[in-house]
Every structure is written in C-alpha cells, then in structure tokens.
Amino acid sequence: INNVDSVFCTSHKLLDKCKLFNSNTYLIPSGVNFTKFNKAYKSDDDKIKLNSRLSTPVIGYIGAITKVFNQQLLEDLAKRYSNYSFVLVGKTHVSVNRLKKIKNIIFIGNVSHDLIPFYLKSFDFGIIPYYVNDFTENVYSFKLNEYLAMGLPVITTDLNEFKIFDKKYPNTIYVAKNYEEFKDYLKIDFNFHKKFSNKRIEVAKQNSWKKRFEKIQKITDVMFENNINAYEKKQNKIQIK
C-alpha cells in the first residue's frame, strides 16, 4: 500500500485503513453489470419459472453459502413463514444439513452468472443474511445492486456498508438490527413494494460497473497527468544543473 501510486477500496472501513498508509486511496464499491440485468428485467423470456413450481412469495438469496451466512437466521425465517419459499442460488462451502431438513428451503446450487437475472425475476424479495463480524463489516456485497437492478426489495443484516447505503438511498433497502426486525420486514404487502421497482432499478444504474469505471478513469487520468508533470519538473532541474 505504501509503494503504489493509488489504492482502490470496496468499503468505507477498508478506505479508512488504507488511507493510513497512502493518501491516494479511493472508494470504489462493487458494481453491477446493469445492461445485462436490465435486459433480462425487460425481457419476456422467463427461463426460470420458480413461481409456478413453488409456494409464493419467494424469498431469494444469490451467492456462495460460507461461514458468514447466518443459517440460524434463515432457519428462523423459514419456520416463522412456513408458507413462503426460501430459495438459495449458489455454491455451498459449509455444511447445510440443518437447512436441508426444512421443506420450504430450496437449494438450487451453483449456476451460470448469465442465469442469475432470470432466477431473480422469480424472486419477490432478495435477502443478505450475513453475520455481523470484523470480516463482514469490511464487505460491500455485489449482490445488493444485482437485486436492485431487478427491482427487488432487499432485506439485509445490520452491516456498516448497508447502513451507509440506506442513508444515501432512503427507502430502497431494509436494514434489520436484529432477528425480529428481519422477520417483521417479511410481513409486508408485496404488491406495495412492486410500486417502487423503478426507483430501485435507477439506484442500481447509479451503481453500475460503467459508473465505477468512469470514476476510476478520472482518478487514473489525474494521476497520470501528475506523474508526467512531476517527471518534467525533475528533468528541467537536471538540465538546469
């Protein structure tokens, strides 16, 4: 970190840490391939029709299931809302035997990223049920903007990046402070939330990879110009001597 020209960080806490070693540190959170997801959102092609095979509403999660995934929270949700379907799309890296015993939790497994938008089209809600710990407090989850790009309401646990996101984009996501609050957010009128799909999609567009790379290019252009100017000054001093 000390020896590079600039540093890019994906979360605010990483930004604060890296700035201690390099003042040229910038925040570039994970983005979303907005064009891909928006194309699927507008498409009439429903490659994945979960709604026709499962009880609704469908509460979905995309991404790997690792140690940071709060299985106890999901178990409590599934038991509280036994008439809902909880669908998990992604590779499993830890034992999930306890969850497989619950009938309304469905494991899809690992799928091509090109299919992810079509799974999301069958969701009524997207969730990010991560533990809050030293690791996850430094994480900005890429799936957040993928959910929003498909117009989905999102419930997350009380992580730092989600709280910051909620303040920046009010009424876009729901940040639950505890288990009960997480459960309560699912006691909703899903038709009500569909009215705000366009707002969520617009937020995702603002957080696209295209926007991220535009910011990176501006930073690197300035850095390049500064390096050229510094080199020219150095050469001029040498010539004067």
Accessible surface in RSA format (square Angstrom, percent):
REM  Atomic radii and reference values for relative SASA: ProtOr
REM  Chains: A
REM  Algorithm: Lee & Richards
REM  Probe-radius: 1.40
REM  Slices: 20
REM RES _ NUM      All-atoms   Total-Side   Main-Chain    Non-polar    All polar
REM                ABS   REL    ABS   REL    ABS   REL    ABS   REL    ABS   REL
RES ILE A   1    97.45  55.5  60.46  45.0  36.99  89.1  61.65  44.4  35.80  97.2
RES ASN A   2   105.82  73.0  79.95  77.3  25.87  62.3  20.20  48.6  85.61  82.7
RES ASN A   3   150.21 103.6 114.51 110.7  35.70  86.0  35.54  85.5 114.67 110.8
RES VAL A   4    77.75  51.2  63.68  57.6  14.07  33.9  69.04  60.0   8.71  23.6
RES ASP A   5    87.11  61.0  75.61  75.3  11.49  27.2  11.74  27.6  75.37  75.2
RES SER A   6    21.59  18.2   6.54   8.7  15.05  34.7   1.26   2.7  20.33  28.5
RES VAL A   7    20.35  13.4  17.04  15.4   3.32   8.0  20.35  17.7   0.00   0.0
RES PHE A   8    77.19  38.6  49.77  30.8  27.42  71.4  50.14  30.4  27.05  77.4
RES CYS A   9     6.97   5.3   3.22   3.6   3.75   8.8   3.76   9.5   3.21   3.5
RES THR A  10    58.77  41.8  58.05  58.8   0.73   1.7  43.91  59.0  14.86  22.5
RES SER A  11     0.00   0.0   0.00   0.0   0.00   0.0   0.00   0.0   0.00   0.0
RES HIS A  12    54.87  30.0  54.87  38.1   0.00   0.0  39.54  40.7  15.33  17.8
RES LYS A  13    76.47  37.3  75.38  46.3   1.09   2.6  41.48  37.3  34.99  37.3
RES LEU A  14    59.54  33.2  59.54  42.6   0.00   0.0  59.54  41.8   0.00   0.0
RES LEU A  15    24.31  13.5  24.31  17.4   0.00   0.0  24.31  17.1   0.00   0.0
RES ASP A  16    90.12  63.1  83.40  83.0   6.72  15.9  29.14  68.6  60.98  60.8
RES LYS A  17   105.89  51.7 104.60  64.2   1.29   3.1  75.45  67.9  30.44  32.4
RES CYS A  18    16.19  12.2  15.85  17.7   0.33   0.8   0.33   0.8  15.85  17.1
RES LYS A  19   106.03  51.7  90.79  55.7  15.24  36.3  39.46  35.5  66.57  70.9
RES LEU A  20   146.04  81.3 110.87  79.3  35.16  88.4 115.25  80.9  30.79  82.9
RES PHE A  21   114.67  57.4  97.29  60.3  17.38  45.2 102.52  62.2  12.15  34.8
RES ASN A  22    15.63  10.8   9.08   8.8   6.55  15.8   7.32  17.6   8.30   8.0
RES SER A  23    99.10  83.7  72.87  97.3  26.23  60.4  50.14 106.8  48.97  68.6
RES ASN A  24    70.05  48.3  69.47  67.1   0.58   1.4   3.98   9.6  66.07  63.9
RES THR A  25     5.15   3.7   0.00   0.0   5.15  12.3   0.00   0.0   5.15   7.8
RES TYR A  26    70.23  32.8  67.43  38.4   2.80   7.3  44.06  33.1  26.17  32.3
RES LEU A  27    32.41  18.1  28.88  20.7   3.53   8.9  28.88  20.3   3.53   9.5
RES ILE A  28    10.85   6.2   7.36   5.5   3.49   8.4   7.41   5.3   3.45   9.4
RES PRO A  29    18.05  13.2  17.98  16.4   0.07   0.3  17.98  14.8   0.07   0.4
RES SER A  30    19.29  16.3  18.84  25.1   0.46   1.1   1.41   3.0  17.88  25.1
RES GLY A  31     2.01   2.5   0.00   N/A   2.01   2.5   0.00   0.0   2.01   4.5
RES VAL A  32     1.06   0.7   0.00   0.0   1.06   2.6   0.73   0.6   0.33   0.9
RES ASN A  33    68.16  47.0  62.55  60.4   5.61  13.5  17.48  42.1  50.69  49.0
RES PHE A  34    28.01  14.0  25.19  15.6   2.83   7.4  25.19  15.3   2.83   8.1
RES THR A  35   105.92  75.3 100.45 101.8   5.48  13.1  68.37  91.8  37.56  56.8
RES LYS A  36    57.62  28.1  48.94  30.0   8.68  20.7  40.99  36.9  16.63  17.7
RES PHE A  37     0.10   0.0   0.10   0.1   0.00   0.0   0.10   0.1   0.00   0.0
RES ASN A  38    21.26  14.7  21.26  20.5   0.00   0.0   3.08   7.4  18.18  17.6
RES LYS A  39   157.32  76.8 148.58  91.2   8.74  20.8  97.46  87.7  59.87  63.8
RES ALA A  40     4.85   4.5   2.78   4.3   2.06   4.7   4.47   6.3   0.37   1.0
RES TYR A  41    76.84  35.9  63.45  36.1  13.39  34.8  41.68  31.3  35.16  43.3
RES LYS A  42   153.28  74.8 124.23  76.2  29.05  69.2  80.86  72.8  72.41  77.1
RES SER A  43    35.66  30.1  21.34  28.5  14.32  33.0  19.74  42.0  15.92  22.3
RES ASP A  44   146.27 102.5 115.45 114.9  30.82  72.9  42.89 100.9 103.38 103.1
RES ASP A  45    71.55  50.1  62.67  62.4   8.88  21.0  30.50  71.8  41.05  40.9
RES ASP A  46    65.30  45.7  53.58  53.3  11.72  27.7   8.32  19.6  56.98  56.8
RES LYS A  47   115.91  56.5  83.13  51.0  32.78  78.0  46.03  41.4  69.88  74.4
RES ILE A  48    25.18  14.3  21.75  16.2   3.42   8.3  22.94  16.5   2.24   6.1
RES LYS A  49   120.84  59.0 115.98  71.2   4.86  11.6  61.78  55.6  59.05  62.9
RES LEU A  50     1.34   0.7   1.34   1.0   0.00   0.0   1.34   0.9   0.00   0.0
RES ASN A  51    63.86  44.0  52.18  50.4  11.68  28.1  27.77  66.8  36.08  34.9
RES SER A  52    92.57  78.2  47.89  63.9  44.69 102.9  51.21 109.1  41.36  57.9
RES ARG A  53   160.75  67.5 124.11  63.3  36.64  87.2  65.76  89.9  94.99  57.6
RES LEU A  54    42.88  23.9  29.22  20.9  13.66  34.3  34.70  24.4   8.19  22.0
RES SER A  55    63.13  53.3  45.29  60.4  17.84  41.1  46.37  98.7  16.76  23.5
RES THR A  56    73.07  52.0  53.52  54.3  19.54  46.6  21.07  28.3  52.00  78.6
RES PRO A  57    20.98  15.3  19.83  18.1   1.15   4.2  20.87  17.2   0.11   0.7
RES VAL A  58     0.00   0.0   0.00   0.0   0.00   0.0   0.00   0.0   0.00   0.0
RES ILE A  59     0.82   0.5   0.00   0.0   0.82   2.0   0.00   0.0   0.82   2.2
RES GLY A  60     0.16   0.2   0.00   N/A   0.16   0.2   0.16   0.4   0.00   0.0
RES TYR A  61     0.22   0.1   0.19   0.1   0.03   0.1   0.11   0.1   0.11   0.1
RES ILE A  62     3.14   1.8   3.14   2.3   0.00   0.0   3.14   2.3   0.00   0.0
RES GLY A  63    14.79  18.2   0.00   N/A  14.79  18.2  11.54  31.7   3.25   7.3
RES ALA A  64    43.52  40.0  28.88  44.6  14.63  33.3  29.16  41.1  14.36  38.0
RES ILE A  65     0.77   0.4   0.77   0.6   0.00   0.0   0.77   0.6   0.00   0.0
RES THR A  66    44.54  31.7  43.80  44.4   0.74   1.8  37.88  50.9   6.66  10.1
RES LYS A  67   175.01  85.4 156.91  96.3  18.10  43.1 106.10  95.5  68.92  73.4
RES VAL A  68    25.52  16.8  25.32  22.9   0.20   0.5  25.52  22.2   0.00   0.0
RES PHE A  69     3.61   1.8   0.26   0.2   3.35   8.7   0.26   0.2   3.35   9.6
RES ASN A  70     7.73   5.3   7.73   7.5   0.00   0.0   0.00   0.0   7.73   7.5
RES GLN A  71    21.54  12.0  21.42  15.7   0.12   0.3   5.92  12.6  15.62  11.8
RES GLN A  72    64.54  36.1  64.49  47.1   0.05   0.1  26.28  55.9  38.26  29.0
RES LEU A  73     1.71   1.0   1.71   1.2   0.00   0.0   1.71   1.2   0.00   0.0
RES LEU A  74     0.00   0.0   0.00   0.0   0.00   0.0   0.00   0.0   0.00   0.0
RES GLU A  75    24.02  13.8  24.02  18.2   0.00   0.0   0.42   0.8  23.60  19.3
RES ASP A  76    32.91  23.1  27.90  27.8   5.01  11.9   6.46  15.2  26.45  26.4
RES LEU A  77     0.00   0.0   0.00   0.0   0.00   0.0   0.00   0.0   0.00   0.0
RES ALA A  78     0.53   0.5   0.00   0.0   0.53   1.2   0.00   0.0   0.53   1.4
RES LYS A  79   126.23  61.6 103.58  63.6  22.65  53.9  69.79  62.8  56.44  60.1
RES ARG A  80   105.07  44.1  75.19  38.3  29.88  71.1  39.56  54.1  65.51  39.7
RES TYR A  81    18.94   8.8  18.18  10.3   0.75   2.0  18.94  14.2   0.00   0.0
RES SER A  82    84.65  71.5  66.80  89.2  17.85  41.1  32.77  69.8  51.88  72.7
RES ASN A  83    97.18  67.0  87.88  84.9   9.30  22.4  44.42 106.9  52.75  51.0
RES TYR A  84    21.45  10.0  21.45  12.2   0.00   0.0   6.96   5.2  14.49  17.9
RES SER A  85     3.02   2.6   3.02   4.0   0.00   0.0   0.00   0.0   3.02   4.2
RES PHE A  86     0.53   0.3   0.53   0.3   0.00   0.0   0.53   0.3   0.00   0.0
RES VAL A  87     0.03   0.0   0.00   0.0   0.03   0.1   0.00   0.0   0.03   0.1
RES LEU A  88     2.00   1.1   1.35   1.0   0.66   1.7   1.35   0.9   0.65   1.8
RES VAL A  89     1.09   0.7   0.33   0.3   0.77   1.8   0.33   0.3   0.77   2.1
RES GLY A  90     9.99  12.3   0.00   N/A   9.99  12.3   7.72  21.2   2.26   5.1
RES LYS A  91   116.74  57.0 113.05  69.4   3.69   8.8  60.21  54.2  56.53  60.2
RES THR A  92    53.95  38.4  29.07  29.5  24.87  59.3  20.83  28.0  33.12  50.1
RES HIS A  93   106.79  58.4  71.56  49.7  35.23  90.1  48.00  49.5  58.79  68.4
RES VAL A  94    38.30  25.2  23.53  21.3  14.78  35.6  33.84  29.4   4.46  12.1
RES SER A  95    79.90  67.5  55.24  73.7  24.66  56.8  55.59 118.4  24.31  34.1
RES VAL A  96     6.05   4.0   4.70   4.3   1.35   3.3   4.70   4.1   1.35   3.7
RES ASN A  97    98.51  67.9  95.72  92.5   2.78   6.7  24.49  58.9  74.02  71.5
RES ARG A  98   102.46  43.0  94.11  48.0   8.35  19.9  43.96  60.1  58.50  35.5
RES LEU A  99     0.00   0.0   0.00   0.0   0.00   0.0   0.00   0.0   0.00   0.0
RES LYS A 100   130.69  63.8 102.10  62.6  28.59  68.1  50.15  45.1  80.55  85.8
RES LYS A 101   170.59  83.2 137.40  84.3  33.19  79.0  90.04  81.0  80.54  85.8
RES ILE A 102    21.71  12.4  16.85  12.6   4.86  11.7  20.26  14.6   1.44   3.9
RES LYS A 103   204.72  99.9 173.52 106.5  31.21  74.3 125.31 112.8  79.41  84.6
RES ASN A 104    20.26  14.0  15.53  15.0   4.73  11.4  15.31  36.8   4.95   4.8
RES ILE A 105    10.63   6.0   0.00   0.0  10.63  25.6   0.00   0.0  10.63  28.8
RES ILE A 106    42.95  24.4  40.13  29.9   2.82   6.8  42.95  30.9   0.00   0.0
RES PHE A 107    53.42  26.7  26.50  16.4  26.92  70.1  26.50  16.1  26.92  77.0
RES ILE A 108    48.90  27.8  21.91  16.3  26.99  65.0  24.69  17.8  24.21  65.7
RES GLY A 109    26.66  32.9   0.00   N/A  26.66  32.9  25.35  69.6   1.31   2.9
RES ASN A 110   113.31  78.1  83.51  80.7  29.80  71.8  16.31  39.3  97.00  93.8
RES VAL A 111    35.58  23.4  12.65  11.5  22.93  55.3  21.99  19.1  13.59  36.9
RES SER A 112    64.40  54.4  45.70  61.0  18.70  43.1  43.11  91.8  21.29  29.8
RES HIS A 113    81.40  44.5  72.82  50.6   8.58  22.0  66.10  68.1  15.30  17.8
RES ASP A 114    89.78  62.9  85.01  84.6   4.77  11.3  27.61  65.0  62.17  62.0
RES LEU A 115    56.25  31.3  56.25  40.2   0.00   0.0  56.25  39.5   0.00   0.0
RES ILE A 116    15.03   8.6  15.03  11.2   0.00   0.0  15.03  10.8   0.00   0.0
RES PRO A 117     0.09   0.1   0.09   0.1   0.00   0.0   0.09   0.1   0.00   0.0
RES PHE A 118    22.48  11.2  21.65  13.4   0.83   2.2  21.65  13.1   0.83   2.4
RES TYR A 119    21.32  10.0  21.32  12.1   0.00   0.0   0.81   0.6  20.51  25.3
RES LEU A 120     0.74   0.4   0.00   0.0   0.74   1.9   0.00   0.0   0.74   2.0
RES LYS A 121    60.49  29.5  26.57  16.3  33.93  80.8  30.66  27.6  29.84  31.8
RES SER A 122     4.81   4.1   3.91   5.2   0.90   2.1   0.90   1.9   3.91   5.5
RES PHE A 123     9.44   4.7   0.00   0.0   9.44  24.6   0.00   0.0   9.44  27.0
RES ASP A 124    24.94  17.5  17.07  17.0   7.87  18.6   4.70  11.1  20.24  20.2
RES PHE A 125     0.00   0.0   0.00   0.0   0.00   0.0   0.00   0.0   0.00   0.0
RES GLY A 126     0.00   0.0   0.00   N/A   0.00   0.0   0.00   0.0   0.00   0.0
RES ILE A 127     0.93   0.5   0.93   0.7   0.00   0.0   0.93   0.7   0.00   0.0
RES ILE A 128     0.00   0.0   0.00   0.0   0.00   0.0   0.00   0.0   0.00   0.0
RES PRO A 129     0.00   0.0   0.00   0.0   0.00   0.0   0.00   0.0   0.00   0.0
RES TYR A 130    20.19   9.4  19.30  11.0   0.89   2.3   6.13   4.6  14.06  17.3
RES TYR A 131    89.28  41.7  87.33  49.7   1.95   5.1  62.89  47.3  26.39  32.5
RES VAL A 132    80.25  52.8  50.92  46.1  29.33  70.7  50.92  44.2  29.33  79.6
RES ASN A 133    61.35  42.3  51.09  49.4  10.27  24.7  37.72  90.8  23.64  22.8
RES ASP A 134   127.94  89.6 121.16 120.6   6.78  16.0  39.86  93.8  88.08  87.8
RES PHE A 135   134.40  67.2 126.03  78.1   8.37  21.8 132.27  80.2   2.12   6.1
RES THR A 136     0.42   0.3   0.11   0.1   0.31   0.7   0.11   0.2   0.31   0.5
RES GLU A 137    28.87  16.6  28.64  21.7   0.23   0.5  11.14  21.5  17.74  14.5
RES ASN A 138    23.50  16.2  20.27  19.6   3.23   7.8   9.27  22.3  14.23  13.8
RES VAL A 139    36.83  24.2  33.56  30.4   3.27   7.9  36.24  31.5   0.60   1.6
RES TYR A 140    19.36   9.0  10.16   5.8   9.20  23.9   9.60   7.2   9.76  12.0
RES SER A 141     5.13   4.3   1.23   1.6   3.90   9.0   4.42   9.4   0.71   1.0
RES PHE A 142    89.05  44.5  88.17  54.6   0.88   2.3  88.19  53.5   0.86   2.5
RES LYS A 143     5.50   2.7   5.50   3.4   0.00   0.0   0.00   0.0   5.50   5.9
RES LEU A 144     1.22   0.7   1.22   0.9   0.00   0.0   1.22   0.9   0.00   0.0
RES ASN A 145     0.00   0.0   0.00   0.0   0.00   0.0   0.00   0.0   0.00   0.0
RES GLU A 146     9.26   5.3   9.26   7.0   0.00   0.0   0.00   0.0   9.26   7.6
RES TYR A 147     0.00   0.0   0.00   0.0   0.00   0.0   0.00   0.0   0.00   0.0
RES LEU A 148     0.00   0.0   0.00   0.0   0.00   0.0   0.00   0.0   0.00   0.0
RES ALA A 149     0.00   0.0   0.00   0.0   0.00   0.0   0.00   0.0   0.00   0.0
RES MET A 150    10.37   5.4   0.92   0.6   9.45  22.5   0.92   0.8   9.45  12.5
RES GLY A 151     3.85   4.8   0.00   N/A   3.85   4.8   0.57   1.6   3.29   7.4
RES LEU A 152    11.28   6.3  11.24   8.0   0.04   0.1  11.28   7.9   0.00   0.0
RES PRO A 153     7.38   5.4   7.38   6.7   0.00   0.0   7.38   6.1   0.00   0.0
RES VAL A 154     0.00   0.0   0.00   0.0   0.00   0.0   0.00   0.0   0.00   0.0
RES ILE A 155     0.00   0.0   0.00   0.0   0.00   0.0   0.00   0.0   0.00   0.0
RES THR A 156     0.00   0.0   0.00   0.0   0.00   0.0   0.00   0.0   0.00   0.0
RES THR A 157    14.29  10.2  14.29  14.5   0.00   0.0  14.29  19.2   0.00   0.0
RES ASP A 158    37.68  26.4  34.62  34.5   3.06   7.2   5.64  13.3  32.04  32.0
RES LEU A 159     1.49   0.8   1.49   1.1   0.00   0.0   1.49   1.0   0.00   0.0
RES ASN A 160    27.45  18.9  27.44  26.5   0.02   0.0   0.33   0.8  27.13  26.2
RES GLU A 161     4.62   2.7   2.93   2.2   1.69   4.0   1.14   2.2   3.48   2.8
RES PHE A 162     2.45   1.2   2.45   1.5   0.00   0.0   2.45   1.5   0.00   0.0
RES LYS A 163    82.71  40.4  80.20  49.2   2.51   6.0  41.06  37.0  41.65  44.4
RES ILE A 164    55.80  31.8  54.38  40.5   1.43   3.4  55.06  39.6   0.74   2.0
RES PHE A 165     8.56   4.3   5.73   3.5   2.84   7.4   8.42   5.1   0.14   0.4
RES ASP A 166    45.42  31.8  43.10  42.9   2.32   5.5   0.89   2.1  44.53  44.4
RES LYS A 167   173.55  84.7 147.74  90.7  25.81  61.5  98.27  88.5  75.28  80.2
RES LYS A 168   143.17  69.8 115.38  70.8  27.79  66.2  75.29  67.8  67.88  72.3
RES TYR A 169    23.85  11.1  21.26  12.1   2.59   6.7  19.12  14.4   4.72   5.8
RES PRO A 170    73.74  53.7  72.63  66.2   1.11   4.1  73.74  60.9   0.00   0.0
RES ASN A 171   126.11  87.0  99.58  96.2  26.53  63.9  30.53  73.5  95.58  92.4
RES THR A 172     1.55   1.1   0.00   0.0   1.55   3.7   0.53   0.7   1.02   1.5
RES ILE A 173     6.52   3.7   0.00   0.0   6.52  15.7   0.03   0.0   6.49  17.6
RES TYR A 174    57.03  26.6  55.04  31.3   1.99   5.2  41.55  31.2  15.48  19.1
RES VAL A 175    16.39  10.8   8.06   7.3   8.32  20.1   8.06   7.0   8.32  22.6
RES ALA A 176     2.83   2.6   0.44   0.7   2.38   5.4   0.44   0.6   2.38   6.3
RES LYS A 177   149.55  73.0 124.64  76.5  24.91  59.3  83.29  75.0  66.25  70.6
RES ASN A 178    84.74  58.4  71.57  69.2  13.17  31.7  41.58 100.1  43.16  41.7
RES TYR A 179    78.30  36.6  76.63  43.6   1.67   4.3  65.19  49.0  13.11  16.2
RES GLU A 180    90.28  51.8  90.06  68.1   0.22   0.5  57.06 110.4  33.22  27.1
RES GLU A 181    45.01  25.8  42.65  32.3   2.36   5.6  17.33  33.5  27.68  22.6
RES PHE A 182     0.59   0.3   0.59   0.4   0.00   0.0   0.59   0.4   0.00   0.0
RES LYS A 183    20.32   9.9  20.32  12.5   0.00   0.0   0.00   0.0  20.32  21.6
RES ASP A 184    65.59  45.9  58.09  57.8   7.50  17.7  20.23  47.6  45.36  45.2
RES TYR A 185    58.54  27.3  57.21  32.5   1.33   3.5  31.71  23.8  26.83  33.1
RES LEU A 186     0.00   0.0   0.00   0.0   0.00   0.0   0.00   0.0   0.00   0.0
RES LYS A 187   129.79  63.3 100.35  61.6  29.44  70.1  60.94  54.8  68.85  73.3
RES ILE A 188    45.16  25.7  18.19  13.6  26.97  65.0  27.36  19.7  17.80  48.3
RES ASP A 189    87.96  61.6  74.17  73.8  13.79  32.6  36.35  85.6  51.61  51.5
RES PHE A 190    32.46  16.2  28.59  17.7   3.87  10.1  28.59  17.3   3.87  11.1
RES ASN A 191   103.21  71.2  98.58  95.3   4.63  11.1  24.53  59.0  78.69  76.1
RES PHE A 192    96.37  48.2  94.94  58.8   1.43   3.7  96.03  58.2   0.34   1.0
RES HIS A 193     8.74   4.8   8.74   6.1   0.00   0.0   2.91   3.0   5.84   6.8
RES LYS A 194   126.24  61.6 113.38  69.6  12.86  30.6  69.38  62.4  56.86  60.6
RES LYS A 195   157.99  77.1 122.76  75.3  35.23  83.9  81.48  73.3  76.51  81.5
RES PHE A 196    81.66  40.9  79.92  49.5   1.74   4.5  81.66  49.5   0.00   0.0
RES SER A 197    18.19  15.4  18.00  24.0   0.19   0.4   6.77  14.4  11.43  16.0
RES ASN A 198   114.16  78.7 108.48 104.8   5.68  13.7  31.20  75.1  82.96  80.2
RES LYS A 199    85.71  41.8  76.38  46.9   9.33  22.2  62.99  56.7  22.72  24.2
RES ARG A 200     5.09   2.1   5.09   2.6   0.00   0.0   0.64   0.9   4.45   2.7
RES ILE A 201    17.36   9.9  17.36  12.9   0.00   0.0  17.36  12.5   0.00   0.0
RES GLU A 202    86.52  49.7  85.22  64.5   1.30   3.1  38.23  73.9  48.29  39.4
RES VAL A 203     7.07   4.7   7.07   6.4   0.00   0.0   7.07   6.1   0.00   0.0
RES ALA A 204     0.00   0.0   0.00   0.0   0.00   0.0   0.00   0.0   0.00   0.0
RES LYS A 205   102.23  49.9 101.85  62.5   0.39   0.9  46.11  41.5  56.12  59.8
RES GLN A 206    81.84  45.8  69.97  51.1  11.87  28.3  24.39  51.9  57.45  43.6
RES ASN A 207     7.52   5.2   7.52   7.3   0.00   0.0   0.00   0.0   7.52   7.3
RES SER A 208     6.78   5.7   6.78   9.0   0.00   0.0   3.71   7.9   3.07   4.3
RES TRP A 209    93.89  37.7  93.89  45.4   0.00   0.0  75.40  40.2  18.49  30.0
RES LYS A 210   142.25  69.4 132.37  81.2   9.88  23.5 107.68  96.9  34.58  36.8
RES LYS A 211    98.87  48.2  91.91  56.4   6.95  16.6  41.54  37.4  57.33  61.1
RES ARG A 212    22.97   9.6  21.79  11.1   1.18   2.8   3.58   4.9  19.39  11.8
RES PHE A 213   116.98  58.5 114.24  70.8   2.74   7.1 114.27  69.3   2.71   7.8
RES GLU A 214    69.56  39.9  65.76  49.8   3.80   9.0  36.44  70.5  33.12  27.0
RES LYS A 215    94.84  46.3  92.12  56.5   2.72   6.5  61.09  55.0  33.74  35.9
RES ILE A 216    41.81  23.8  41.81  31.1   0.00   0.0  41.81  30.1   0.00   0.0
RES GLN A 217   112.33  62.8 109.82  80.3   2.52   6.0  25.05  53.3  87.28  66.2
RES LYS A 218   146.87  71.7 143.49  88.0   3.38   8.1  89.30  80.4  57.57  61.3
RES ILE A 219    21.77  12.4  16.74  12.5   5.04  12.1  20.74  14.9   1.03   2.8
RES THR A 220    43.66  31.0  41.99  42.6   1.67   4.0  33.25  44.7  10.40  15.7
RES ASP A 221    79.25  55.5  73.93  73.6   5.32  12.6  26.05  61.3  53.20  53.1
RES VAL A 222    91.58  60.3  88.71  80.3   2.88   6.9  91.58  79.6   0.00   0.0
RES MET A 223    52.64  27.3  48.07  31.8   4.57  10.9  52.16  44.3   0.48   0.6
RES PHE A 224   129.30  64.7 127.64  79.1   1.65   4.3 129.30  78.4   0.00   0.0
RES GLU A 225    95.19  54.6  95.19  72.0   0.00   0.0  33.89  65.6  61.30  50.0
RES ASN A 226    83.77  57.8  78.94  76.3   4.82  11.6  23.02  55.4  60.75  58.7
RES ASN A 227    71.62  49.4  65.28  63.1   6.34  15.3  22.38  53.9  49.23  47.6
RES ILE A 228    65.60  37.3  65.49  48.8   0.11   0.3  65.60  47.2   0.00   0.0
RES ASN A 229    60.44  41.7  58.95  57.0   1.48   3.6  16.10  38.7  44.34  42.9
RES ALA A 230    60.02  55.2  49.54  76.5  10.47  23.8  54.67  77.0   5.35  14.2
RES TYR A 231   130.82  61.1 126.50  72.0   4.32  11.2  93.38  70.2  37.44  46.2
RES GLU A 232    91.88  52.8  89.88  68.0   2.00   4.8  31.10  60.2  60.79  49.6
RES LYS A 233   140.53  68.6 138.34  84.9   2.18   5.2  82.35  74.1  58.17  62.0
RES LYS A 234   130.09  63.5 127.07  78.0   3.02   7.2  71.92  64.7  58.17  62.0
RES GLN A 235    54.54  30.5  54.54  39.9   0.00   0.0  12.80  27.3  41.74  31.7
RES ASN A 236    79.62  54.9  78.39  75.8   1.23   3.0  17.72  42.6  61.90  59.8
RES LYS A 237   137.13  66.9 134.81  82.7   2.32   5.5  79.35  71.4  57.78  61.5
RES ILE A 238    96.41  54.9  87.72  65.4   8.69  20.9  88.15  63.5   8.26  22.4
RES GLN A 239   140.57  78.6 107.26  78.4  33.31  79.3  45.83  97.6  94.74  71.9
RES ILE A 240   149.14  84.9 117.97  87.9  31.18  75.1 125.44  90.3  23.70  64.3
RES LYS A 241   207.04 101.0 142.07  87.2  64.96 154.7 105.28  94.8 101.75 108.4
END  Absolute sums over single chains surface
CHAIN  1 A    13301.9      11418.2       1883.6       7354.9       5946.9
END  Absolute sums over all chains
TOTAL         13301.9      11418.2       1883.6       7354.9       5946.9
